[in-house]
Amino acid sequence: MSRELIRVEGVDRAFGPVTVLQDINIIVNEGDRVGIVGHNGAGKTTLLNTISEQKQDVGEIEYASGIRIAYLTQIRDIDEDSTIEQELSRKGRQFQELEEEIASIEAQMVDPAFYEGDWQPVMDRYSELQSMLGASGGGNVANIAKAILERLGLDQHPMDMKVSSLSGGERAKLALARQLVGLAGVDVIFLDEPTNHLDIQTTEWLEEFINEFIGAQLIVSHDRYFLDQVCTRIVEIDNLRNWNYKGNYSQFLKQKENFLAALDDKIKNVEKKISHTQSALRSMKSANKYDKSISAKHKMIERMQQELKALKARKPKQRKGLRFNLEAADKSSNDIIEFLGASKRFDGLKRPILDSQDMEISKGDRIGIVGGNGQGKTTLLKLITGDEELDSGSRNLAPGAIIGYYHQDHRTLDFKLDPVKQVEVLRPDMQYGDIRAALGRFQFTKDQVATPLGKLSGGERARIALLKLLLEENNLLLLDEPTNHLDMDAKETLEDALIEYDGAIVTVSHDRWFLDQVVNQIWELQDGVVTKYYGNYTDYIRKKKGLPPLVDGEEPVL
């Protein structure tokens, strides 16, 4: 039986008058990889912090004796003026805490008065801290991080290279490497959105790293494919409480569906019994049959009503969901755009973006573009729109083809405008009431519709950008990281809308689950060459690994 590392019982957490978590109960055993999921604002990161810091308002959080923890934050601060070696040498949070406590004891040790008291327990603690620091590699941080960098493909850069010279993806890898150092000897890792800003290849390497790690892990992530690959359990936070499920994310979805169906049956059964008992009670009263059974039936109804209340409390909180329906303009032929001998190169870049490539996009094509950071995936989208020009070759857009473009940085929006005025610019023919109704479908509140886009969150701006696609005519959608900033419910709504869309779709996305649901082709962009694979992302990976296609209902094992 696995050793119990953390026990959380009856924990509440509030910030001022606002309760965020209530009656949380979780047990973490050695080897558990626990994914924590829930809608945006449900309290996932708060739960992670509450457990890791043992800062509950009510209840108990107990650690097994002597366990060590590490926390990988989603905020990977990095100093652009430093070198790679200097950045790797920065101590992680776990090292700082150890070294601060060691320094505090050493300050006491130089005071003669220290030895007049009970100094032995303090010295025992000092020896324990020194052992922990040594086991974690705290004295050799840079060498350990360099080994990780080698596995991440960053070892070709000199260690004195400025961080500012790295690409965005390389900086994310460097920050990740710095956080992963010192995990030897750690029993529990807390990971908050560990795949943020990582390309697919780095994310897949991180999955291997996590699966090889011996200790337990608690993981907050919106990356559904990642949760499928690494998790052995899922904890859902909903309506302040937690619901525990065995297995990975896919298994959680099936279990939750079955649980909710069974719960609905129980609720209907109890409601039926209450109705039947109330009807019998009315009949007895109308017949003037006043005896002990009437009192018994009243008590029976009270018990059933309490049972009904408890059952309904177990149902997830009903939220106003994003409603999204895309229709393609029927104005073009079957062939939408064609490239012949297309080449593109940027000065200073050793490899080409495109090297004499022939490509064609037709109605019904759903193409996912994949490739490492810096390969030119977003540039390829811009070549399709015509925002970037080819160096040689031809781009032929069919008459009637209308392109809708979703930028990952939402640059097509005017950040000075509020949502209502932004929609008025897009569709001057729409009445104010219709605009407010459309924004309501996209979950915008009364206050948000009057707030400039620049002051809204990334998720709120993403919803405006999606609404823009809905209001514009198009039959070729170009989507650059469309699931960024969206919670899981909104992602599923977008996926459902795209599945029903009968135009063509080309998307760049690190969201492998999204690619599995939406695309029917993968275009792999590598060193200027586009290689086409038919099927979704899992089909593509299996072909790359020489594995046979999945049969219906088979769980992917990669």
C-alpha positions as CSV (number, residue, x, y, z in Angstrom):
1,M,0.0,0.0,0.0
2,S,1.3,3.4,-1.0
3,R,2.5,5.8,1.8
4,E,0.1,8.6,2.6
5,L,1.9,11.9,2.1
6,I,-0.7,14.6,2.5
7,R,-4.2,14.5,4.2
8,V,-6.6,17.4,3.7
9,E,-9.8,17.2,5.8
10,G,-12.7,19.7,6.1
11,V,-10.7,22.6,4.8
12,D,-12.2,26.1,4.2
13,R,-10.5,29.1,2.7
14,A,-11.9,32.6,2.5
15,F,-10.5,36.0,1.5
16,G,-12.4,38.6,3.6
17,P,-16.2,37.9,3.3
18,V,-15.7,35.8,0.1
19,T,-15.5,32.0,0.7
20,V,-13.4,30.4,-2.1
21,L,-13.1,26.8,-0.8
22,Q,-15.4,24.9,1.5
23,D,-15.1,21.4,3.1
24,I,-12.2,20.2,0.9
25,N,-11.2,16.6,1.5
26,I,-8.2,15.1,-0.4
27,I,-5.7,12.4,0.4
28,V,-2.4,12.3,-1.6
29,N,-0.4,9.1,-1.6
30,E,3.0,8.3,-2.9
31,G,3.0,8.1,-6.7
32,D,-0.3,9.9,-7.1
33,R,-0.4,12.4,-10.0
34,V,-3.5,14.5,-9.2
35,G,-4.9,16.9,-11.8
36,I,-7.0,19.8,-10.3
37,V,-9.6,21.1,-12.8
38,G,-12.5,23.5,-12.7
39,H,-13.8,26.6,-14.5
40,N,-11.9,29.9,-14.4
41,G,-12.1,31.4,-10.9
42,A,-13.2,28.1,-9.2
43,G,-10.2,28.3,-6.8
44,K,-7.8,25.8,-8.3
45,T,-4.6,27.8,-7.7
46,T,-6.0,28.9,-4.3
47,L,-6.3,25.2,-3.4
48,L,-2.7,24.5,-4.6
49,N,-1.4,27.4,-2.5
50,T,-3.6,26.5,0.5
51,I,-2.2,22.9,0.6
52,S,1.4,23.8,-0.2
53,E,1.5,26.6,2.4
54,Q,-0.9,24.9,5.0
55,K,-2.8,28.2,5.3
56,Q,-6.4,27.0,5.8
57,D,-9.0,28.9,7.8
58,V,-10.8,25.8,8.9
59,G,-9.9,22.1,8.9
60,E,-6.7,20.2,8.9
61,I,-3.8,19.8,6.4
62,E,-1.3,17.2,7.6
63,Y,2.0,16.3,6.0
64,A,3.8,13.0,6.5
65,S,6.8,13.5,8.8
66,G,9.9,14.8,7.0
67,I,8.5,15.1,3.5
68,R,9.9,17.7,1.1
69,I,7.8,19.7,-1.3
70,A,8.6,21.9,-4.3
71,Y,6.3,24.4,-6.1
72,L,6.5,25.2,-9.8
73,T,4.7,28.4,-10.4
74,Q,2.9,29.5,-13.6
75,I,4.7,32.8,-13.3
76,R,8.2,32.1,-14.6
77,D,10.0,35.4,-14.0
78,I,13.2,35.7,-16.0
79,D,15.8,38.5,-16.1
80,E,16.4,39.4,-19.8
81,D,19.6,41.3,-18.9
82,S,21.2,38.2,-17.3
83,T,23.1,35.4,-19.1
84,I,21.9,31.8,-19.4
85,E,24.4,30.7,-16.8
86,Q,23.3,33.5,-14.4
87,E,19.7,32.6,-14.8
88,L,20.3,28.9,-14.2
89,S,22.2,29.8,-11.0
90,R,19.3,31.6,-9.5
91,K,17.9,29.6,-6.6
92,G,14.5,28.2,-6.7
93,R,12.0,28.7,-3.9
94,Q,12.8,25.4,-2.2
95,F,16.5,26.4,-2.1
96,Q,15.8,29.8,-0.8
97,E,13.7,28.4,2.1
98,L,16.4,25.9,3.0
99,E,19.2,28.4,2.9
100,E,17.3,31.0,4.8
101,E,16.6,28.5,7.7
102,I,20.3,27.3,7.6
103,A,21.5,31.0,7.8
104,S,19.1,31.7,10.7
105,I,20.5,28.7,12.7
106,E,24.1,29.7,11.9
107,A,23.4,33.2,13.2
108,Q,22.3,31.6,16.5
109,M,25.3,29.3,16.7
110,V,27.8,32.2,16.9
111,D,26.1,33.5,20.1
112,P,27.5,31.8,23.3
113,A,24.1,32.2,24.9
114,F,22.7,29.7,22.4
115,Y,24.6,26.8,24.1
116,E,23.1,27.7,27.5
117,G,19.7,26.4,26.4
118,D,18.4,23.2,24.9
119,W,20.5,23.5,21.7
120,Q,20.6,19.8,20.6
121,P,17.2,19.8,18.8
122,V,18.3,22.9,16.9
123,M,21.5,21.3,15.8
124,D,19.6,18.1,14.8
125,R,17.5,20.3,12.6
126,Y,20.6,22.0,11.2
127,S,22.1,18.6,10.2
128,E,18.7,17.6,8.6
129,L,18.6,20.9,6.5
130,Q,22.2,20.3,5.3
131,S,21.3,16.8,4.2
132,M,18.2,18.0,2.4
133,L,20.1,20.8,0.6
134,G,22.8,18.2,-0.5
135,A,20.2,15.7,-1.7
136,S,18.4,18.4,-3.7
137,G,21.5,19.4,-5.5
138,G,21.3,22.8,-4.0
139,G,25.1,23.3,-4.2
140,N,25.2,22.3,-7.9
141,V,22.2,24.0,-9.4
142,A,23.8,25.2,-12.6
143,N,25.2,21.8,-13.6
144,I,21.9,20.1,-13.0
145,A,20.0,22.7,-15.0
146,K,22.5,22.4,-17.8
147,A,21.7,18.7,-18.1
148,I,18.0,19.5,-18.3
149,L,18.7,22.2,-21.0
150,E,20.5,19.5,-23.0
151,R,17.3,17.4,-23.0
152,L,15.3,20.5,-24.0
153,G,17.6,21.2,-26.9
154,L,19.1,24.5,-25.6
155,D,22.6,23.2,-25.0
156,Q,23.8,24.6,-28.3
157,H,23.8,28.1,-26.9
158,P,26.9,29.4,-25.0
159,M,26.3,29.8,-21.3
160,D,27.3,33.5,-21.5
161,M,24.7,34.3,-24.1
162,K,22.2,37.0,-23.0
163,V,18.7,35.9,-22.2
164,S,17.4,38.7,-24.4
165,S,18.9,37.0,-27.4
166,L,16.7,33.9,-26.9
167,S,13.3,33.4,-28.7
168,G,10.2,33.5,-26.6
169,G,9.9,29.7,-26.7
170,E,13.6,29.3,-25.6
171,R,13.1,31.7,-22.7
172,A,10.1,29.6,-21.5
173,K,12.3,26.5,-21.7
174,L,15.1,28.2,-19.7
175,A,12.6,29.3,-17.0
176,L,11.2,25.8,-16.9
177,A,14.7,24.3,-16.6
178,R,15.5,26.6,-13.7
179,Q,12.4,25.5,-11.9
180,L,13.0,21.8,-12.4
181,V,16.4,21.8,-10.7
182,G,16.6,20.3,-7.2
183,L,13.7,17.9,-7.5
184,A,15.9,15.0,-6.4
185,G,14.8,14.0,-2.9
186,V,11.5,15.9,-3.2
187,D,8.4,14.0,-2.2
188,V,5.6,16.2,-3.6
189,I,5.6,18.7,-6.5
190,F,2.9,21.4,-6.9
191,L,2.6,22.5,-10.5
192,D,0.6,25.5,-11.6
193,E,-0.1,25.6,-15.3
194,P,3.3,23.9,-16.1
195,T,2.6,23.8,-19.9
196,N,1.9,27.6,-20.3
197,H,4.1,29.1,-23.1
198,L,5.7,25.7,-24.0
199,D,5.7,24.3,-27.5
200,I,4.3,20.8,-28.1
201,Q,7.7,19.2,-28.2
202,T,8.7,20.7,-24.8
203,T,5.4,19.8,-23.3
204,E,5.8,16.2,-24.4
205,W,9.3,16.1,-22.8
206,L,7.8,17.5,-19.6
207,E,5.2,14.7,-19.7
208,E,8.0,12.2,-19.8
209,F,9.8,14.0,-16.9
210,I,6.7,14.0,-14.8
211,N,5.8,10.3,-15.5
212,E,9.4,9.3,-14.5
213,F,9.2,11.3,-11.2
214,I,8.9,9.0,-8.3
215,G,7.1,11.3,-5.8
216,A,3.5,12.6,-5.8
217,Q,2.3,15.6,-7.8
218,L,-0.6,18.0,-7.6
219,I,-1.2,19.7,-11.0
220,V,-3.4,22.7,-12.0
221,S,-3.7,22.7,-15.8
222,H,-6.1,23.7,-18.6
223,D,-4.1,21.4,-21.0
224,R,-6.5,18.4,-21.3
225,Y,-4.2,16.3,-23.4
226,F,-1.4,16.8,-20.8
227,L,-3.8,15.8,-18.0
228,D,-4.6,12.7,-20.0
229,Q,-1.0,11.7,-20.4
230,V,0.2,12.2,-16.8
231,C,-2.7,12.1,-14.3
232,T,-3.8,9.1,-12.2
233,R,-6.5,11.0,-10.4
234,I,-8.6,14.1,-11.1
235,V,-10.0,16.5,-8.5
236,E,-12.7,18.8,-9.8
237,I,-13.4,22.1,-7.9
238,D,-17.0,23.1,-8.4
239,N,-19.3,25.3,-6.2
240,L,-16.5,25.7,-3.6
241,R,-16.2,21.9,-3.0
242,N,-14.1,19.1,-4.5
243,W,-15.2,16.0,-6.3
244,N,-12.6,13.1,-6.6
245,Y,-12.3,10.8,-9.6
246,K,-9.9,8.0,-10.4
247,G,-8.0,7.9,-13.7
248,N,-6.9,10.6,-16.2
249,Y,-8.9,13.4,-17.8
250,S,-10.8,11.3,-20.4
251,Q,-11.8,8.8,-17.7
252,F,-12.9,11.7,-15.4
253,L,-15.2,13.0,-18.2
254,K,-16.9,9.6,-18.6
255,Q,-17.2,9.0,-14.8
256,K,-18.7,12.5,-14.3
257,E,-21.2,11.9,-17.1
258,N,-22.2,8.6,-15.5
259,F,-22.3,10.1,-12.1
260,L,-24.5,13.0,-13.1
261,A,-26.9,10.7,-15.0
262,A,-27.2,8.5,-11.9
263,L,-27.7,11.5,-9.7
264,D,-30.5,12.8,-12.0
265,D,-32.2,9.4,-11.7
266,K,-32.0,9.5,-7.9
267,I,-33.3,13.1,-7.8
268,K,-36.3,12.2,-10.1
269,N,-36.9,9.1,-8.0
270,V,-37.0,11.0,-4.7
271,E,-39.2,13.8,-6.3
272,K,-41.6,11.1,-7.5
273,K,-41.8,9.5,-4.0
274,I,-42.4,12.9,-2.4
275,S,-45.1,13.7,-4.9
276,H,-46.7,10.3,-4.4
277,T,-46.6,10.7,-0.6
278,Q,-48.0,14.2,-0.7
279,S,-50.8,13.0,-2.9
280,A,-51.6,10.1,-0.5
281,L,-51.5,12.6,2.4
282,R,-54.0,15.0,0.6
283,S,-56.3,12.0,0.0
284,M,-56.3,11.0,3.7
285,K,-57.0,14.6,4.7
286,S,-59.9,15.0,2.3
287,A,-61.3,11.7,3.6
288,N,-61.0,13.0,7.2
289,K,-58.7,10.1,8.0
290,Y,-56.7,11.6,10.8
291,D,-54.6,9.0,12.5
292,K,-51.0,8.3,13.4
293,S,-50.1,7.5,9.7
294,I,-50.6,11.2,8.8
295,S,-47.9,12.2,11.3
296,A,-45.6,9.5,10.0
297,K,-46.1,10.6,6.4
298,H,-45.3,14.2,7.3
299,K,-42.0,13.0,8.8
300,M,-41.4,10.8,5.8
301,I,-41.8,13.8,3.5
302,E,-39.4,15.9,5.6
303,R,-36.8,13.2,5.5
304,M,-37.2,12.8,1.7
305,Q,-37.0,16.6,1.2
306,Q,-33.7,16.6,3.2
307,E,-32.4,13.8,1.0
308,L,-33.5,15.7,-2.1
309,K,-31.7,18.8,-0.9
310,A,-28.5,16.8,-0.2
311,L,-28.7,15.2,-3.7
312,K,-29.2,18.6,-5.5
313,A,-26.2,20.0,-3.5
314,R,-24.1,17.4,-5.3
315,K,-25.0,18.7,-8.7
316,P,-22.5,21.1,-10.4
317,K,-23.4,24.8,-10.3
318,Q,-25.3,25.7,-13.4
319,R,-23.5,28.5,-15.3
320,K,-24.4,30.6,-18.2
321,G,-22.4,28.9,-21.0
322,L,-20.8,30.5,-24.0
323,R,-23.2,30.0,-27.0
324,F,-21.4,30.0,-30.3
325,N,-22.5,29.0,-33.8
326,L,-20.4,29.6,-36.9
327,E,-21.8,29.5,-40.5
328,A,-19.6,29.6,-43.6
329,A,-20.5,32.0,-46.4
330,D,-21.4,30.0,-49.5
331,K,-19.6,32.2,-52.0
332,S,-16.5,30.2,-53.3
333,S,-15.8,27.1,-55.2
334,N,-14.5,23.9,-53.6
335,D,-10.9,25.0,-53.9
336,I,-10.3,28.0,-51.7
337,I,-6.6,28.8,-52.0
338,E,-3.5,27.3,-53.7
339,F,0.2,27.8,-53.4
340,L,2.6,26.7,-56.1
341,G,6.4,26.7,-55.5
342,A,6.0,28.9,-52.5
343,S,9.2,30.2,-50.8
344,K,9.7,32.5,-47.9
345,R,12.8,33.4,-45.9
346,F,13.7,36.1,-43.4
347,D,17.1,37.8,-43.2
348,G,19.2,36.5,-40.4
349,L,17.2,33.2,-40.1
350,K,19.3,30.2,-41.2
351,R,16.4,28.1,-42.3
352,P,13.6,29.1,-44.7
353,I,10.0,29.4,-43.6
354,L,8.9,27.8,-46.9
355,D,11.2,26.2,-49.5
356,S,9.4,25.8,-52.9
357,Q,6.2,24.2,-51.4
358,D,3.0,23.3,-53.1
359,M,-0.1,23.5,-50.9
360,E,-3.9,23.6,-51.4
361,I,-6.8,24.3,-49.1
362,S,-10.3,23.2,-50.1
363,K,-13.8,23.4,-48.6
364,G,-14.1,21.0,-45.7
365,D,-10.3,20.9,-44.9
366,R,-9.5,21.3,-41.2
367,I,-5.8,21.7,-41.0
368,G,-3.7,21.9,-37.9
369,I,-0.2,23.3,-38.4
370,V,2.5,22.0,-36.0
371,G,6.2,22.5,-35.6
372,G,8.8,23.7,-33.2
373,N,9.0,27.3,-32.0
374,G,10.5,29.5,-34.6
375,Q,9.6,27.3,-37.6
376,G,7.2,29.9,-39.0
377,K,3.7,28.6,-38.2
378,T,2.2,32.1,-37.6
379,T,4.1,33.4,-40.7
380,L,2.4,30.6,-42.7
381,L,-1.0,32.0,-41.6
382,K,0.1,35.5,-42.7
383,L,1.1,34.2,-46.1
384,I,-2.4,32.7,-46.4
385,T,-4.0,36.0,-45.6
386,G,-1.6,37.9,-47.8
387,D,-0.3,40.0,-44.8
388,E,3.2,38.5,-45.7
389,E,4.3,38.2,-49.3
390,L,6.1,35.2,-50.9
391,D,9.7,35.7,-52.0
392,S,8.9,33.4,-55.0
393,G,6.1,31.2,-56.2
394,S,2.4,32.0,-56.4
395,R,-0.6,32.4,-54.1
396,N,-4.0,32.0,-55.8
397,L,-7.1,32.9,-53.7
398,A,-10.4,31.6,-55.3
399,P,-13.1,34.2,-56.2
400,G,-15.6,34.4,-53.3
401,A,-13.1,33.2,-50.7
402,I,-13.5,35.2,-47.5
403,I,-10.9,34.9,-44.8
404,G,-11.7,35.2,-41.1
405,Y,-8.5,35.6,-38.9
406,Y,-8.3,35.0,-35.1
407,H,-5.0,36.5,-33.8
408,Q,-3.6,35.0,-30.6
409,D,-2.8,38.6,-29.4
410,H,-6.2,39.9,-30.5
411,R,-4.6,42.6,-32.7
412,T,-7.7,42.9,-34.9
413,L,-9.5,44.5,-31.9
414,D,-9.3,48.1,-30.9
415,F,-8.3,48.1,-27.2
416,K,-9.6,51.7,-26.7
417,L,-13.2,50.6,-27.5
418,D,-15.6,48.9,-25.1
419,P,-17.3,45.7,-26.3
420,V,-20.5,47.4,-27.5
421,K,-18.6,50.0,-29.6
422,Q,-16.3,47.3,-31.0
423,V,-19.3,45.4,-32.2
424,E,-20.8,48.6,-33.6
425,V,-17.6,49.1,-35.7
426,L,-17.9,45.5,-37.0
427,R,-21.6,45.6,-37.7
428,P,-23.0,49.1,-38.0
429,D,-26.3,47.6,-39.1
430,M,-26.9,46.0,-35.7
431,Q,-29.3,47.6,-33.2
432,Y,-28.1,48.3,-29.6
433,G,-30.4,45.7,-28.2
434,D,-29.1,43.0,-30.6
435,I,-25.6,43.9,-29.7
436,R,-26.3,43.6,-26.0
437,A,-28.0,40.2,-26.6
438,A,-25.0,39.0,-28.6
439,L,-22.6,40.0,-25.9
440,G,-24.8,38.3,-23.3
441,R,-24.5,35.1,-25.3
442,F,-20.7,35.5,-24.9
443,Q,-21.0,35.9,-21.1
444,F,-20.4,39.6,-20.8
445,T,-21.9,41.4,-17.8
446,K,-23.5,44.9,-17.6
447,D,-20.2,46.3,-16.2
448,Q,-18.0,44.5,-18.7
449,V,-19.8,45.8,-21.8
450,A,-18.9,49.4,-20.8
451,T,-15.2,48.6,-20.0
452,P,-12.5,49.3,-22.6
453,L,-11.0,46.1,-24.1
454,G,-7.6,47.1,-22.9
455,K,-8.8,46.7,-19.3
456,L,-10.5,43.4,-19.8
457,S,-8.8,40.0,-19.2
458,G,-7.2,37.9,-21.9
459,G,-10.2,35.5,-21.7
460,E,-12.7,38.3,-22.1
461,R,-10.8,39.7,-25.1
462,A,-10.7,36.2,-26.5
463,R,-14.5,36.0,-26.4
464,I,-14.8,39.4,-28.2
465,A,-12.4,38.1,-30.9
466,L,-14.6,34.9,-31.3
467,L,-17.7,37.1,-31.5
468,K,-16.0,39.0,-34.3
469,L,-15.7,35.8,-36.2
470,L,-19.3,35.0,-35.7
471,L,-20.5,38.4,-36.9
472,E,-18.2,38.5,-40.0
473,E,-18.8,36.7,-43.3
474,N,-16.1,34.1,-43.9
475,N,-15.5,30.6,-45.4
476,L,-11.9,30.1,-44.5
477,L,-11.0,30.5,-40.8
478,L,-7.4,31.1,-39.7
479,L,-7.0,30.5,-36.0
480,D,-3.8,31.3,-34.2
481,E,-3.8,29.7,-30.7
482,P,-7.6,30.1,-30.4
483,T,-7.9,28.2,-27.1
484,N,-5.5,30.5,-25.2
485,H,-7.2,32.2,-22.3
486,L,-10.4,30.1,-22.6
487,D,-11.5,27.8,-19.7
488,M,-12.4,24.2,-20.5
489,D,-16.1,24.8,-21.0
490,A,-15.5,27.6,-23.5
491,K,-12.9,25.5,-25.3
492,E,-15.5,22.7,-25.7
493,T,-18.1,25.2,-27.0
494,L,-15.6,26.5,-29.5
495,E,-14.7,22.9,-30.6
496,D,-18.4,22.1,-31.1
497,A,-18.9,25.2,-33.2
498,L,-15.9,24.5,-35.4
499,I,-17.0,20.8,-35.9
500,E,-20.3,22.1,-37.3
501,Y,-18.6,24.8,-39.5
502,D,-18.7,23.7,-43.2
503,G,-16.0,26.1,-44.5
504,A,-12.3,25.4,-44.3
505,I,-10.2,25.8,-41.1
506,V,-6.4,26.3,-40.7
507,T,-5.2,26.5,-37.1
508,V,-1.9,26.9,-35.3
509,S,-2.4,25.5,-31.8
510,H,-0.4,24.0,-28.9
511,D,-3.6,22.5,-27.6
512,R,-3.4,18.9,-28.7
513,W,-6.8,18.0,-27.4
514,F,-8.3,20.8,-29.5
515,L,-6.4,19.5,-32.5
516,D,-7.8,16.0,-31.9
517,Q,-11.4,17.3,-31.8
518,V,-11.3,19.7,-34.7
519,V,-8.8,18.8,-37.5
520,N,-8.7,16.2,-40.2
521,Q,-5.2,17.0,-41.4
522,I,-1.9,17.9,-39.8
523,W,0.7,20.0,-41.7
524,E,4.1,19.6,-40.1
525,L,6.3,22.6,-40.8
526,Q,10.0,21.8,-40.4
527,D,12.9,23.7,-42.0
528,G,10.7,25.1,-44.8
529,V,9.1,21.8,-45.8
530,V,5.3,21.1,-45.2
531,T,4.6,17.4,-44.7
532,K,0.9,16.4,-44.7
533,Y,-0.6,13.8,-42.5
534,Y,-4.3,12.8,-42.7
535,G,-6.2,12.4,-39.4
536,N,-6.1,14.3,-36.1
537,Y,-3.1,15.0,-33.8
538,T,-3.1,11.5,-32.2
539,D,-3.3,9.9,-35.6
540,Y,-0.3,12.0,-36.6
541,I,1.8,11.1,-33.6
542,R,1.0,7.4,-34.0
543,K,2.1,7.5,-37.7
544,K,5.3,9.2,-36.6
545,K,5.9,6.5,-34.1
546,G,5.0,3.7,-36.5
547,L,1.9,2.7,-34.5
548,P,-1.3,1.4,-36.1
549,P,-4.5,3.6,-36.3
550,L,-6.8,3.5,-33.3
551,V,-10.0,1.5,-33.6
552,D,-13.3,3.1,-32.4
553,G,-13.4,3.3,-28.6
554,E,-9.7,2.5,-28.1
555,E,-7.9,4.7,-25.6
556,P,-4.7,6.2,-27.1
557,V,-1.4,5.1,-25.5
558,L,1.5,7.2,-26.7
